[in-house]
Amino acid sequence: MTGTPTSNRPAAKPVLLPPTEPVGWPAWRLRDEAVRGALSVEEIVTAHQERLADIDPWLNATTAVAAESAIVEARALDGQLRAKSQPGPLFGVPITVKDVIAVAGYPVTLGSARFVGNAAVRDAASVAILRRAGAVVIAKTNCPEFAFGVTTDNAAFGATRSPWGSHSPGGSSGGEAALLSAGASAVGLGTDYGGSVRWPAQCCGVLGLRPAVDSLEGAGQLPGPGGNMDGLFGPPGADRSVQSRLQVPGPLARTARDLAIVWSLLARPIGIPSSPAPAFGALQLPGPVGWVWTLDSQEPDPQVTAALFSVVKLLASLGVPTVEMPGALDGLHDLFNRLRSTDALVDLKAAIGDGGEMIEEHSHRLLSAAPSSGADPAPLWAELGLRRQQMGALLERTPLLICPVAPVDACDMDGTAVVGGETVSGFDLMTYCRAVSALGFPALSVPCGLDHAGLPVSVQIVCAPGRESLLFSLAVALEEHGGGYQSPPWL
């Protein structure tokens, strides 16, 4: 195999020095330095491999690492540059990929003992695109079993920790977010169904994009149609599951500029109408920004509310009009849950086959109960179609909508948090994310500062499909005014 599997590691917290250059640089700068010859790709990849070896015994964020193969790829890219080949937009950029996405030659286990030893034989569409652009995969990253969870913990690889301390890095793309925050990777590729990119991005203080449904090629998210686990499969059939219709690959990065570059690559192959490039200067929006801070009857933690209000205040100071839109997302979380309850999870069941005794108890209960509702999904999809039309009309008037990512900044390792004096756990932490997932619209999780506990807090920015450049433009403005990625203090 190209990638070497990793396993549970000791939990002793190391004493680490801050990352040394070029580790910690944004992807765009790594690429520029490699292209002008200031650093070789081999030097860039080696530096990130060393950082990974230094930090991962504590984080426990990887499921497989590329030692020799990544160096071979790096040397090949250096050779291409010497031969005057045109370097791609991610030339020499080290990336990591979540362990539910196929990378040729790498193990792909879905965080489950059932699939330890399984390997992909072809890159997922999104991975192939990034590799063609010059990216070098250096590791696969941990997730909860079958990516079902708000923390990143499983029996096969153990718990992934946050570089921000004792809290969870979130889930299910928690391995990606943790490594990015710690500087061991420049770009991450996760998946987002009900918040699995946006929630970990907040927990670890990085940026995470959930693209619009059907806005990029999703082939290679495993299991595939019919339970395929090697990456060799065609397009999904007409009878798609709820998860396959709502889940999308999503990139994570430390800067909005890096995300914009990755998004432009991922969206291009299927002809998404390209919106203007983000304006990395004065913030200019085609209309007011809407905002909402409550969802149904749920109020977020005061720290989360304060962070969102600070963004609204910042926009006013920049001359951007804002409009509160109470109730804009109400009912969508319930609609997401009702649709999800009709999903029989047939592809996952087919993949597991007769290996059910190897999966974790909570996964076994979930699969045994699926579908948990006998409701006809057709009326639910029709209802959702109407809500999408209504939100599309709203976003014509107010091109961006800001809301919390979650009701709290982060959760404990056991997946619980206290909000308003009450314990919230599991997918109740994902209500805002799931409401937005139901819409299927693009959404970006952007750090906007630290709360009183010293933990990062983000806002979620939503736009209509095809207007993603507005997300990146606002994210850049937040970065320039005190938001954006910050290195975890103990690093």
Protein Blocks (a to p, Z undefined) as FASTA:
>chain_A
ZZdcdddddfbdcdddddddfehiafklmmmmmmnopacfklmmmmmmmmmmmmmmmnop
afbdcfklmmmmmmmmmmmmmnopacdfkgoiacdddfkbccehiacekhpaklgoiacf
bdcfklmmmmmnopacfbdcdddehhiafbdcdfknopaddfkbjbcebjfklmmmmmmm
nopafbdcdddfkopmmmmmmmnopacddddehiacfehiacdehhianhpacdddfkdc
fklmmgccddddfbfklmmmmmmmmmmmnopacddddddbddddfbdcdddfbehjbccd
fklmmmmmmmmmmmmmnopacdddehklgoklmmmmmmmmmpgolmmmmmnmmmlmmpcf
klmmmmmmpcfbfcdfklmmmmmmmmmmmmmmmmmmmmbacddfbfbfbdcfkopaceeh
iacehjllmmmmmmmmmnopacddddebdcfkopacdddddddehilmmmmmmmmmmmmn
opajdddfkZZ
